[in-house]
Amino acid sequence: FYCLPNKPSTTVTWSSYIAEAQVRDWPEVTEGAIYAWLDRPEQKKKWFLARHGKAAWREKYGHKVSRDKSDWFPGVYLAIDGSKLDWIHYKEGANYDMGSDLKIDVVFDVYSERIVGYYCGTDHENYTQHFSALKMAISDSLTKPALITYDNQGGHKTVEMQDLYDRVVTSEGGEHYPHRANEHGSPAEALFGRFQQQILNQVWYSDKQGITTRKEDSRPNMDFVKAYRHKLKTPEELIEDFAYYVEKWNSQYHSKFKQEP
């Protein structure tokens, strides 16, 4: 009764219980007892979803979802995520001769947090980028993963990519499915965010998260970038640089797992 979306109070819940108890010969309970029982963590997690909806449930409990990694090993779980590369490059004819057109597709080995495959280029996201990144990842591990998750972009939904995922995962219980964007339980979101903050956004020609963000630390110093725009690299040069920064990420200490990758 307390799960109902009209969100009845504990008083209304108690009154309804008393009326039903008289008919069914149930024992009497106090309103305080009902409140205490509903407030137990194991009970609250059950009624919170139906009472408040999925978004509120994910906000409260999504970040607490943990995965048992005791039987994991490198290559067992691959997570793919794609985004714009937050680097400014030289672009003749554009405003101030600057552009930010590079796209990246990154495959993480969730257990070790290493980047095992990637694509970097100026094409819009499509299945060929996913294919290139995944091919590099499988060539790196030489094993079939048990699980592949990816974002919900159209390239992953193509017949070509779905068929590829079907054939890439292990035939013994292997599966693949899209993870929800911005969901706390998505490992790709967290790993990609740390990769951007710790590695990609540290270069002086990074546009951070865009000039419209509210926090000053998340915005680039465009006065500085414009003053030195003659030193900006070409997209081809940045594509080569991206490989270096992937290796930098892979070689650093990953404190999340308290181990070297």
Stockholm file with secondary structure:
# STOCKHOLM 1.0

chainA/1-261         FYCLPNKPSTTVTWSSYIAEAQVRDWPEVTEGAIYAWLDRPEQKKKWFLARHGKAAWREKYGHKVSRDKSDWFPGVYLAIDGSKLDWIHYKEGANYDMGSDLKIDVVFDVYSERIVGYYCGTDHENYTQHFSALKMAISDSLTKPALITYDNQGGHKTVEMQDLYDRVVTSEGGEHYPHRANEHGSPAEALFGRFQQQILNQVWYSDKQGITTRKEDSRPNMDFVKAYRHKLKTPEELIEDFAYYVEKWNSQYHSKFKQEP
#=GR chainA/1-261 SS CTTSTTCCCHHHHHHHHHHHHHHHTCCCCCHHHHHHHHTSHHHHHHHHHHHHCHHHHHHHHGGGCCCCCTTCCTTSEEEEEEEECCBCEECTTSGGGEECCCEEEEEEETTTCCEEEEEEESSCSCHHHHHHHHHHHHHHHCSCCSEEEECCCHHHHSHHHHHHHHHHSCTTTCEEEECCTTCTTCHHHHHHHHHHHHTGGGSTTBCTTCTTCSSGGGSCCHHHHHHTGGGCCCHHHHHHHHHHHHHHHHHSCBTTTTBCC
#=GC SS_cons         CTTSTTCCCHHHHHHHHHHHHHHHTCCCCCHHHHHHHHTSHHHHHHHHHHHHCHHHHHHHHGGGCCCCCTTCCTTSEEEEEEEECCBCEECTTSGGGEECCCEEEEEEETTTCCEEEEEEESSCSCHHHHHHHHHHHHHHHCSCCSEEEECCCHHHHSHHHHHHHHHHSCTTTCEEEECCTTCTTCHHHHHHHHHHHHTGGGSTTBCTTCTTCSSGGGSCCHHHHHHTGGGCCCHHHHHHHHHHHHHHHHHSCBTTTTBCC
//
